[in-house]
Amino acid sequence: MLHSVRDQLGRLDLAEKALKSALGSTALARGSSYRRRGSVLVDLALIGAKRHDAEQAVTHGREALQLARQSGSGHVARRLQTLRDDLRSYGHDHRVAELAADIGSLHAT
């Protein structure tokens, strides 16, 4: 079991590195592609959630939420719902609870 946890964490590290590289690329520069940039931000937030890294989950999740609101992208909104589901395991972290509530209000509109 410990070996599989280390493998999974190693894969998350590799995924995070690739996503951060993509986020810094010209193709995903701010304002160029809301859908793609939003997807990468949600993926980074999901990695944070899987690691129980509230700071990473909230930082990237908030930026993706802002993009979804600005663009009206249903794709990013649906991806954020997946993040919201993963955030339920956090319990009492108020930042995470606020993000989950904000994601929920996005879908209510």
C-alpha positions in Angstrom: 0.0 0.0 0.0 2.8 2.5 0.9 4.4 1.8 -2.5 1.2 2.6 -4.4 0.8 5.8 -2.4 4.3 6.9 -3.3 3.6 6.0 -7.0 0.5 8.1 -6.9 2.2 11.0 -5.3 5.0 10.8 -7.9 2.5 10.8 -10.7 0.8 13.9 -9.1 4.2 15.6 -9.0 4.7 14.9 -12.7 1.2 16.0 -13.6 1.6 19.2 -11.6 4.9 20.0 -13.3 3.4 19.5 -16.8 0.3 21.5 -15.9 2.3 24.4 -14.5 4.5 24.4 -17.6 1.3 24.5 -19.8 -0.1 27.3 -17.7 3.0 29.4 -18.4 2.9 28.7 -22.1 1.9 31.3 -24.6 -1.2 29.2 -25.6 -2.6 29.5 -22.1 -1.5 33.0 -21.3 -4.1 35.1 -19.5 -7.0 36.0 -21.7 -6.1 33.7 -24.6 -8.3 30.6 -24.0 -10.7 30.6 -21.0 -11.7 26.9 -21.5 -8.2 25.5 -21.7 -6.7 27.7 -19.0 -9.7 27.0 -16.8 -9.3 23.2 -17.3 -5.6 23.4 -16.4 -6.4 25.5 -13.3 -9.1 23.0 -12.2 -6.6 20.1 -12.7 -4.0 21.9 -10.5 -6.7 22.5 -7.9 -7.7 18.8 -8.0 -4.1 17.8 -7.4 -4.1 20.1 -4.4 -7.3 18.5 -3.1 -5.9 15.0 -3.6 -2.8 16.0 -1.5 -5.0 17.8 1.0 -3.2 21.0 0.2 -5.9 23.5 0.9 -3.8 26.5 -0.3 -3.2 24.9 -3.8 -6.8 23.8 -4.1 -8.2 27.2 -3.2 -5.7 29.3 -5.1 -6.2 27.5 -8.4 -9.9 26.8 -7.8 -10.6 30.5 -7.2 -8.8 31.5 -10.4 -10.8 28.8 -12.4 -14.0 30.0 -10.8 -13.2 33.6 -11.9 -12.6 32.5 -15.4 -15.9 30.5 -15.5 -17.8 33.6 -14.3 -16.0 35.9 -16.8 -16.4 33.6 -19.8 -19.7 31.8 -19.0 -17.9 28.6 -19.9 -20.1 25.6 -19.2 -17.1 23.3 -19.6 -15.1 25.0 -16.8 -18.2 25.2 -14.6 -18.7 21.4 -15.0 -15.0 20.8 -14.2 -15.4 22.9 -11.1 -18.3 20.7 -10.0 -15.8 17.8 -10.0 -13.5 19.9 -7.8 -16.4 20.7 -5.5 -17.1 17.0 -5.0 -13.4 16.4 -4.1 -13.4 19.3 -1.6 -16.1 17.6 0.5 -13.4 15.6 2.4 -11.9 18.7 3.9 -14.2 19.2 6.8 -13.8 22.5 8.6 -11.3 24.5 6.5 -13.3 27.8 5.9 -11.4 28.7 2.7 -12.3 25.4 1.2 -15.9 25.6 2.4 -16.2 29.1 0.9 -14.8 27.9 -2.5 -17.2 25.0 -2.5 -20.2 27.3 -1.8 -19.1 29.7 -4.5 -18.8 26.8 -7.0 -22.3 25.7 -5.9 -23.7 29.2 -6.5 -22.1 29.2 -10.0 -24.2 26.2 -10.9 -27.3 27.6 -9.4 -27.3 30.6 -11.8 
